[in-house]
Amino acid sequence: MATPMSAGGFLKALRDEGLVVVEVGDWRNHNRNHKGAWGPVNGVMIHHTVTRGSAATVEICRKGYESLPGPLCHGVITKDGRVYLVGYGRANHAGLGDDDVLRAVVAEQALPPDNEANTDGNRHFYGFECENLGDGDDPWPAAQLDAIERAAAAVCRHHGWSGRSVIGHLEWQPGKVDPRGFTMTSMRARVEERLTHPAGWTPGDAEEEDMPRAISRSDDDAQQITPRTWTTLTVGGADLLTGASHYQATAHLRADVPVGATLQGRFYHLRPDGTRWTGPIVERVGTEGSSFPDFGNSGSIAANERLRFECVYYPADAADRAPITVTSAKVRGLYWER
């Protein structure tokens, strides 16, 4: 469960993943937000358009129909692998679907059969419409499949989701068949593989084994820390590092910590089954004015683990239940791929 990216963040995430992105009109403000909520978001949904021709497909997905106004998705992925952004916010793409499926997506578990249409999917999913007739015969070019993989991975990478957060329309709403022509199981596997590499990775890229790469993540969104509750911070996404790596990292926070109160922080490695390895706790005590605590750690993560950072706040007064606010967070360091 997450707050949707800003439109600018969405555009950046797609381009960072190596996609050619085309901005169509005033896509940032074209949405159906006046008809319902947009967010919290939980996953990515893939569709086929049942159309032929890139220009016509983009136009339909942007404007929609009299009975179903646009935008009909956030991005249109054409056969040449380009992503056309036609709207941002609530879009008419998912419709009503199965609440059991949504719970499985949130938990990143295997999907149950979709046999109900009782939950608003437009609120919870990013949507990509993919140019294809959907008849089982219209081919899916390699460039298009690669773009679908990259687009889904870009969103998942930002939010710290796995490939299990990517679903097809046919897995959400009873009676739907899209996308038709490839399996969502195969696409999820492609997304999972991509998430083990840096953003923008292309198979066959030469990778220097001995040279470290930089960890440089920043986030200026205010984040509240509830007393006595460990809270995972979002620093440009929850996942600070994925894939088998050795790392040295330091989290730098700016927070208003009352004098005498304590802020503790630690890095942890999240495994696919939800278990974790937690690093040593580093403790900082609040002083006059804004505090600038730092928390360091070094270690190694396995190929299927994700590096994250969390903190907990202990007020000087045990009866104090007021949260504090982290106003900015940065993580800096180096990592060596294994």
C-alpha beads as a LAMMPS data file, in Angstrom:
LAMMPS data file: protein, C-alpha beads

338 atoms
337 bonds

1 atom types
1 bond types

-500.0 500.0 xlo xhi
-500.0 500.0 ylo yhi
-500.0 500.0 zlo zhi

Masses

1 110.0

Atoms # bond

1 1 1 0.000 0.000 0.000
2 1 1 1.579 3.270 -1.087
3 1 1 0.977 6.862 -2.053
4 1 1 1.030 7.288 -5.850
5 1 1 4.162 8.770 -7.351
6 1 1 4.032 12.352 -8.515
7 1 1 3.610 12.706 -12.278
8 1 1 7.212 13.869 -12.527
9 1 1 8.394 10.925 -10.455
10 1 1 6.470 8.537 -12.696
11 1 1 8.065 10.004 -15.818
12 1 1 11.537 9.833 -14.269
13 1 1 11.097 6.236 -13.112
14 1 1 10.120 5.129 -16.621
15 1 1 13.018 6.926 -18.273
16 1 1 15.496 5.685 -15.668
17 1 1 14.420 2.147 -16.576
18 1 1 15.572 2.792 -20.150
19 1 1 12.215 3.473 -21.818
20 1 1 11.483 5.887 -24.642
21 1 1 8.631 7.971 -23.247
22 1 1 6.366 10.302 -25.227
23 1 1 4.301 12.885 -23.330
24 1 1 0.857 13.413 -24.887
25 1 1 -0.861 16.735 -24.271
26 1 1 -1.544 17.743 -20.676
27 1 1 -1.231 14.144 -19.469
28 1 1 -0.148 15.168 -15.950
29 1 1 -3.588 16.684 -15.231
30 1 1 -5.791 14.429 -17.381
31 1 1 -7.595 12.021 -15.043
32 1 1 -10.888 10.930 -13.474
33 1 1 -10.054 12.126 -9.959
34 1 1 -13.412 13.912 -9.758
35 1 1 -15.116 10.501 -9.917
36 1 1 -13.292 8.806 -7.070
37 1 1 -10.090 8.281 -5.157
38 1 1 -6.654 7.628 -6.668
39 1 1 -4.617 5.670 -4.148
40 1 1 -3.409 4.088 -2.063
41 1 1 -1.806 2.174 -4.933
42 1 1 -0.950 -1.491 -4.660
43 1 1 0.172 -2.761 -8.052
44 1 1 0.486 -2.548 -11.824
45 1 1 -2.144 -3.844 -14.261
46 1 1 -1.433 -4.860 -17.874
47 1 1 -4.073 -4.740 -20.639
48 1 1 -4.359 -5.199 -24.392
49 1 1 -6.230 -2.596 -26.422
50 1 1 -8.025 -4.575 -29.179
51 1 1 -6.875 -1.879 -31.614
52 1 1 -4.536 -1.585 -34.578
53 1 1 -2.184 1.320 -35.289
54 1 1 -0.180 3.311 -32.758
55 1 1 -1.657 6.761 -33.412
56 1 1 -5.261 5.573 -33.245
57 1 1 -4.530 3.478 -30.161
58 1 1 -2.987 6.398 -28.283
59 1 1 -5.882 8.674 -29.216
60 1 1 -8.497 6.175 -28.037
61 1 1 -6.703 5.561 -24.755
62 1 1 -6.394 9.288 -24.151
63 1 1 -9.972 10.300 -25.009
64 1 1 -11.891 7.082 -24.347
65 1 1 -15.450 6.553 -25.543
66 1 1 -18.801 8.179 -24.834
67 1 1 -19.669 5.293 -22.513
68 1 1 -16.161 5.125 -20.979
69 1 1 -14.364 8.498 -20.892
70 1 1 -10.578 8.669 -20.937
71 1 1 -7.961 8.359 -19.877
72 1 1 -8.201 4.577 -20.184
73 1 1 -4.742 4.047 -18.655
74 1 1 -1.633 5.932 -17.606
75 1 1 0.664 4.716 -20.356
76 1 1 0.116 3.185 -23.803
77 1 1 2.847 0.754 -24.893
78 1 1 2.969 0.515 -28.670
79 1 1 4.448 -2.273 -30.762
80 1 1 7.732 -0.396 -31.239
81 1 1 8.286 -0.301 -27.466
82 1 1 7.488 3.361 -26.893
83 1 1 5.439 4.430 -23.892
84 1 1 2.917 7.220 -24.512
85 1 1 1.746 8.952 -21.335
86 1 1 -1.929 9.881 -21.775
87 1 1 -3.093 10.553 -18.220
88 1 1 -2.104 10.534 -14.584
89 1 1 -4.283 9.955 -11.561
90 1 1 -7.450 7.915 -11.536
91 1 1 -8.014 6.289 -14.960
92 1 1 -10.780 4.083 -16.376
93 1 1 -8.765 0.914 -16.886
94 1 1 -9.249 -1.678 -14.157
95 1 1 -12.917 -1.397 -13.240
96 1 1 -14.427 -3.540 -10.509
97 1 1 -12.528 -6.660 -9.518
98 1 1 -12.018 -9.265 -6.837
99 1 1 -11.141 -8.116 -3.320
100 1 1 -9.391 -11.448 -2.673
101 1 1 -7.070 -10.699 -5.587
102 1 1 -6.307 -7.250 -4.168
103 1 1 -5.424 -8.743 -0.787
104 1 1 -3.069 -11.204 -2.500
105 1 1 -1.399 -8.379 -4.439
106 1 1 -0.925 -6.353 -1.257
107 1 1 0.601 -9.406 0.463
108 1 1 2.575 -10.281 -2.710
109 1 1 1.218 -13.826 -2.629
110 1 1 -0.057 -16.202 -5.316
111 1 1 -3.280 -14.913 -6.868
112 1 1 -6.596 -16.669 -6.178
113 1 1 -9.142 -17.130 -8.991
114 1 1 -11.000 -13.888 -9.744
115 1 1 -14.670 -14.707 -9.208
116 1 1 -16.092 -11.429 -7.861
117 1 1 -16.340 -7.844 -9.042
118 1 1 -16.750 -5.929 -5.800
119 1 1 -13.673 -3.674 -5.484
120 1 1 -12.649 -0.448 -7.254
121 1 1 -9.485 -1.284 -9.194
122 1 1 -9.068 2.183 -10.727
123 1 1 -8.159 3.411 -7.274
124 1 1 -5.474 0.827 -6.584
125 1 1 -3.572 0.093 -9.822
126 1 1 -1.300 1.824 -12.268
127 1 1 -2.477 0.807 -15.747
128 1 1 -0.660 0.176 -19.031
129 1 1 -2.624 -0.478 -22.212
130 1 1 -0.617 -2.400 -24.832
131 1 1 -1.323 -2.137 -28.560
132 1 1 -2.584 -5.542 -29.695
133 1 1 -5.737 -6.970 -31.285
134 1 1 -6.029 -9.485 -28.460
135 1 1 -7.071 -12.283 -30.816
136 1 1 -4.206 -14.617 -29.938
137 1 1 -2.740 -14.226 -33.439
138 1 1 -1.536 -10.620 -33.397
139 1 1 2.186 -10.870 -32.499
140 1 1 3.874 -9.274 -29.520
141 1 1 7.202 -7.858 -30.788
142 1 1 10.242 -8.302 -28.552
143 1 1 10.584 -4.523 -28.195
144 1 1 7.031 -4.282 -26.872
145 1 1 7.418 -7.104 -24.361
146 1 1 10.685 -5.545 -23.196
147 1 1 8.890 -2.215 -22.698
148 1 1 6.081 -3.859 -20.701
149 1 1 8.702 -5.494 -18.489
150 1 1 10.587 -2.227 -17.998
151 1 1 7.463 -0.153 -17.314
152 1 1 6.165 -2.581 -14.689
153 1 1 9.622 -2.872 -13.097
154 1 1 9.994 0.913 -12.967
155 1 1 6.863 1.238 -10.840
156 1 1 7.755 -1.745 -8.667
157 1 1 11.295 -0.478 -8.126
158 1 1 10.055 2.898 -6.918
159 1 1 7.573 1.424 -4.440
160 1 1 9.731 -1.482 -3.297
161 1 1 7.329 -4.064 -4.726
162 1 1 8.212 -7.442 -6.223
163 1 1 6.998 -8.873 -9.523
164 1 1 3.994 -10.312 -7.674
165 1 1 2.545 -6.787 -7.663
166 1 1 2.128 -6.978 -11.460
167 1 1 -1.122 -8.536 -12.694
168 1 1 -3.167 -8.820 -15.879
169 1 1 -6.713 -7.553 -16.296
170 1 1 -7.793 -11.181 -16.714
171 1 1 -6.532 -11.908 -13.192
172 1 1 -8.585 -9.052 -11.715
173 1 1 -12.035 -9.005 -13.280
174 1 1 -14.114 -12.084 -14.157
175 1 1 -14.668 -12.419 -17.899
176 1 1 -11.633 -10.426 -18.998
177 1 1 -9.019 -12.121 -21.199
178 1 1 -6.324 -9.471 -21.495
179 1 1 -3.497 -9.510 -22.059
180 1 1 -3.766 -12.370 -24.535
181 1 1 -0.702 -13.756 -26.303
182 1 1 1.729 -14.102 -23.395
183 1 1 1.309 -15.271 -19.812
184 1 1 1.446 -13.028 -16.789
185 1 1 3.505 -15.700 -15.043
186 1 1 6.235 -15.227 -17.644
187 1 1 6.003 -11.435 -17.420
188 1 1 6.251 -11.477 -13.636
189 1 1 9.383 -13.629 -13.938
190 1 1 10.891 -11.076 -16.328
191 1 1 10.095 -8.235 -13.928
192 1 1 11.614 -10.158 -11.013
193 1 1 14.839 -10.709 -12.956
194 1 1 15.032 -7.049 -13.915
195 1 1 14.606 -5.956 -10.309
196 1 1 17.795 -7.821 -9.386
197 1 1 19.741 -5.394 -11.607
198 1 1 20.174 -1.616 -11.540
199 1 1 17.539 0.548 -13.259
200 1 1 18.114 0.702 -17.000
201 1 1 19.875 -2.664 -17.162
202 1 1 19.935 -4.462 -20.502
203 1 1 20.807 -8.192 -20.731
204 1 1 24.384 -8.558 -21.912
205 1 1 25.569 -5.296 -20.380
206 1 1 29.191 -5.535 -19.256
207 1 1 29.398 -5.132 -15.494
208 1 1 32.612 -4.346 -13.662
209 1 1 32.927 -6.842 -10.822
210 1 1 35.602 -5.044 -8.799
211 1 1 34.437 -1.444 -9.043
212 1 1 31.895 -0.279 -6.466
213 1 1 28.751 1.548 -7.446
214 1 1 27.206 4.417 -5.568
215 1 1 24.126 4.315 -3.368
216 1 1 22.619 7.787 -3.565
217 1 1 18.987 8.075 -2.501
218 1 1 17.104 11.148 -1.267
219 1 1 13.562 11.900 -0.154
220 1 1 12.218 15.254 1.067
221 1 1 8.677 14.055 1.774
222 1 1 7.700 14.402 5.426
223 1 1 7.355 11.037 7.187
224 1 1 5.864 10.589 10.640
225 1 1 7.428 8.283 13.214
226 1 1 5.018 6.986 15.848
227 1 1 6.497 6.480 19.328
228 1 1 7.704 2.977 20.138
229 1 1 6.875 1.600 16.664
230 1 1 9.532 0.615 14.127
231 1 1 8.810 2.463 10.870
232 1 1 10.385 1.730 7.474
233 1 1 11.406 4.975 5.802
234 1 1 10.887 5.660 2.120
235 1 1 14.044 7.118 0.594
236 1 1 13.264 7.340 -3.108
237 1 1 11.381 4.056 -2.572
238 1 1 11.447 1.563 0.284
239 1 1 14.136 -0.655 -1.296
240 1 1 17.587 0.918 -1.025
241 1 1 19.375 -1.966 -2.743
242 1 1 18.367 -5.245 -4.392
243 1 1 20.379 -8.135 -5.805
244 1 1 23.352 -9.999 -4.341
245 1 1 25.709 -7.289 -3.098
246 1 1 28.174 -6.227 -0.443
247 1 1 27.410 -2.711 0.790
248 1 1 28.461 0.116 3.061
249 1 1 25.648 2.596 3.689
250 1 1 24.742 5.488 5.961
251 1 1 21.279 6.976 6.459
252 1 1 21.234 10.722 7.132
253 1 1 17.980 12.084 8.573
254 1 1 16.671 15.511 9.446
255 1 1 14.097 15.331 12.217
256 1 1 12.672 17.425 15.026
257 1 1 13.609 15.202 17.971
258 1 1 12.773 16.754 21.373
259 1 1 15.631 17.247 23.817
260 1 1 16.226 14.053 25.760
261 1 1 14.170 11.880 23.414
262 1 1 15.816 8.970 21.590
263 1 1 15.785 8.035 17.915
264 1 1 17.073 4.577 16.985
265 1 1 17.765 3.332 13.477
266 1 1 18.901 0.169 11.741
267 1 1 19.193 -1.367 8.300
268 1 1 17.515 -4.688 7.593
269 1 1 17.400 -7.313 4.838
270 1 1 13.873 -8.303 3.795
271 1 1 13.410 -11.831 2.411
272 1 1 10.637 -12.943 -0.003
273 1 1 8.822 -14.851 2.740
274 1 1 8.615 -11.736 4.913
275 1 1 11.314 -12.782 7.379
276 1 1 14.279 -10.509 7.868
277 1 1 17.813 -10.066 9.100
278 1 1 18.170 -6.922 11.210
279 1 1 21.392 -4.994 11.589
280 1 1 22.722 -3.449 14.791
281 1 1 20.717 -0.630 16.343
282 1 1 22.320 2.821 16.330
283 1 1 20.952 5.293 18.878
284 1 1 20.874 9.094 18.727
285 1 1 19.596 11.510 21.438
286 1 1 17.682 14.688 20.606
287 1 1 19.288 18.097 21.190
288 1 1 18.243 21.739 20.783
289 1 1 16.857 22.618 17.333
290 1 1 16.517 20.231 14.412
291 1 1 18.484 17.009 14.738
292 1 1 20.642 15.556 11.974
293 1 1 21.223 11.965 13.063
294 1 1 23.149 9.452 10.959
295 1 1 23.001 5.650 11.062
296 1 1 25.621 3.461 9.373
297 1 1 25.934 -0.223 8.547
298 1 1 27.828 -2.601 6.266
299 1 1 26.866 -6.089 5.189
300 1 1 25.823 -8.383 2.357
301 1 1 22.410 -9.136 0.875
302 1 1 21.429 -12.252 -1.067
303 1 1 20.005 -12.197 -4.581
304 1 1 16.403 -12.336 -3.369
305 1 1 16.763 -9.872 -0.475
306 1 1 16.031 -6.152 -0.272
307 1 1 17.936 -3.635 1.820
308 1 1 15.731 -1.257 3.821
309 1 1 16.073 1.185 6.719
310 1 1 13.778 1.675 9.710
311 1 1 13.732 3.774 12.843
312 1 1 11.857 4.045 16.122
313 1 1 11.251 7.025 18.414
314 1 1 11.205 6.954 22.221
315 1 1 9.922 10.196 23.877
316 1 1 11.598 11.397 27.057
317 1 1 8.153 11.274 28.680
318 1 1 6.816 7.725 28.593
319 1 1 3.239 9.074 28.453
320 1 1 3.941 11.166 25.332
321 1 1 2.215 9.642 22.294
322 1 1 2.832 12.461 19.810
323 1 1 4.751 11.426 16.663
324 1 1 7.813 13.203 15.327
325 1 1 8.439 14.109 11.706
326 1 1 11.413 13.171 9.572
327 1 1 11.553 16.078 7.105
328 1 1 14.262 14.671 4.848
329 1 1 16.148 11.415 4.443
330 1 1 19.250 10.511 2.461
331 1 1 21.142 7.256 2.092
332 1 1 24.692 7.368 0.796
333 1 1 27.181 4.564 0.335
334 1 1 28.806 2.042 -1.978
335 1 1 27.960 -1.473 -3.095
336 1 1 29.755 -4.272 -4.893
337 1 1 27.694 -6.729 -6.926
338 1 1 28.430 -10.384 -6.228

Bonds

1 1 1 2
2 1 2 3
3 1 3 4
4 1 4 5
5 1 5 6
6 1 6 7
7 1 7 8
8 1 8 9
9 1 9 10
10 1 10 11
11 1 11 12
12 1 12 13
13 1 13 14
14 1 14 15
15 1 15 16
16 1 16 17
17 1 17 18
18 1 18 19
19 1 19 20
20 1 20 21
21 1 21 22
22 1 22 23
23 1 23 24
24 1 24 25
25 1 25 26
26 1 26 27
27 1 27 28
28 1 28 29
29 1 29 30
30 1 30 31
31 1 31 32
32 1 32 33
33 1 33 34
34 1 34 35
35 1 35 36
36 1 36 37
37 1 37 38
38 1 38 39
39 1 39 40
40 1 40 41
41 1 41 42
42 1 42 43
43 1 43 44
44 1 44 45
45 1 45 46
46 1 46 47
47 1 47 48
48 1 48 49
49 1 49 50
50 1 50 51
51 1 51 52
52 1 52 53
53 1 53 54
54 1 54 55
55 1 55 56
56 1 56 57
57 1 57 58
58 1 58 59
59 1 59 60
60 1 60 61
61 1 61 62
62 1 62 63
63 1 63 64
64 1 64 65
65 1 65 66
66 1 66 67
67 1 67 68
68 1 68 69
69 1 69 70
70 1 70 71
71 1 71 72
72 1 72 73
73 1 73 74
74 1 74 75
75 1 75 76
76 1 76 77
77 1 77 78
78 1 78 79
79 1 79 80
80 1 80 81
81 1 81 82
82 1 82 83
83 1 83 84
84 1 84 85
85 1 85 86
86 1 86 87
87 1 87 88
88 1 88 89
89 1 89 90
90 1 90 91
91 1 91 92
92 1 92 93
93 1 93 94
94 1 94 95
95 1 95 96
96 1 96 97
97 1 97 98
98 1 98 99
99 1 99 100
100 1 100 101
101 1 101 102
102 1 102 103
103 1 103 104
104 1 104 105
105 1 105 106
106 1 106 107
107 1 107 108
108 1 108 109
109 1 109 110
110 1 110 111
111 1 111 112
112 1 112 113
113 1 113 114
114 1 114 115
115 1 115 116
116 1 116 117
117 1 117 118
118 1 118 119
119 1 119 120
120 1 120 121
121 1 121 122
122 1 122 123
123 1 123 124
124 1 124 125
125 1 125 126
126 1 126 127
127 1 127 128
128 1 128 129
129 1 129 130
130 1 130 131
131 1 131 132
132 1 132 133
133 1 133 134
134 1 134 135
135 1 135 136
136 1 136 137
137 1 137 138
138 1 138 139
139 1 139 140
140 1 140 141
141 1 141 142
142 1 142 143
143 1 143 144
144 1 144 145
145 1 145 146
146 1 146 147
147 1 147 148
148 1 148 149
149 1 149 150
150 1 150 151
151 1 151 152
152 1 152 153
153 1 153 154
154 1 154 155
155 1 155 156
156 1 156 157
157 1 157 158
158 1 158 159
159 1 159 160
160 1 160 161
161 1 161 162
162 1 162 163
163 1 163 164
164 1 164 165
165 1 165 166
166 1 166 167
167 1 167 168
168 1 168 169
169 1 169 170
170 1 170 171
171 1 171 172
172 1 172 173
173 1 173 174
174 1 174 175
175 1 175 176
176 1 176 177
177 1 177 178
178 1 178 179
179 1 179 180
180 1 180 181
181 1 181 182
182 1 182 183
183 1 183 184
184 1 184 185
185 1 185 186
186 1 186 187
187 1 187 188
188 1 188 189
189 1 189 190
190 1 190 191
191 1 191 192
192 1 192 193
193 1 193 194
194 1 194 195
195 1 195 196
196 1 196 197
197 1 197 198
198 1 198 199
199 1 199 200
200 1 200 201
201 1 201 202
202 1 202 203
203 1 203 204
204 1 204 205
205 1 205 206
206 1 206 207
207 1 207 208
208 1 208 209
209 1 209 210
210 1 210 211
211 1 211 212
212 1 212 213
213 1 213 214
214 1 214 215
215 1 215 216
216 1 216 217
217 1 217 218
218 1 218 219
219 1 219 220
220 1 220 221
221 1 221 222
222 1 222 223
223 1 223 224
224 1 224 225
225 1 225 226
226 1 226 227
227 1 227 228
228 1 228 229
229 1 229 230
230 1 230 231
231 1 231 232
232 1 232 233
233 1 233 234
234 1 234 235
235 1 235 236
236 1 236 237
237 1 237 238
238 1 238 239
239 1 239 240
240 1 240 241
241 1 241 242
242 1 242 243
243 1 243 244
244 1 244 245
245 1 245 246
246 1 246 247
247 1 247 248
248 1 248 249
249 1 249 250
250 1 250 251
251 1 251 252
252 1 252 253
253 1 253 254
254 1 254 255
255 1 255 256
256 1 256 257
257 1 257 258
258 1 258 259
259 1 259 260
260 1 260 261
261 1 261 262
262 1 262 263
263 1 263 264
264 1 264 265
265 1 265 266
266 1 266 267
267 1 267 268
268 1 268 269
269 1 269 270
270 1 270 271
271 1 271 272
272 1 272 273
273 1 273 274
274 1 274 275
275 1 275 276
276 1 276 277
277 1 277 278
278 1 278 279
279 1 279 280
280 1 280 281
281 1 281 282
282 1 282 283
283 1 283 284
284 1 284 285
285 1 285 286
286 1 286 287
287 1 287 288
288 1 288 289
289 1 289 290
290 1 290 291
291 1 291 292
292 1 292 293
293 1 293 294
294 1 294 295
295 1 295 296
296 1 296 297
297 1 297 298
298 1 298 299
299 1 299 300
300 1 300 301
301 1 301 302
302 1 302 303
303 1 303 304
304 1 304 305
305 1 305 306
306 1 306 307
307 1 307 308
308 1 308 309
309 1 309 310
310 1 310 311
311 1 311 312
312 1 312 313
313 1 313 314
314 1 314 315
315 1 315 316
316 1 316 317
317 1 317 318
318 1 318 319
319 1 319 320
320 1 320 321
321 1 321 322
322 1 322 323
323 1 323 324
324 1 324 325
325 1 325 326
326 1 326 327
327 1 327 328
328 1 328 329
329 1 329 330
330 1 330 331
331 1 331 332
332 1 332 333
333 1 333 334
334 1 334 335
335 1 335 336
336 1 336 337
337 1 337 338
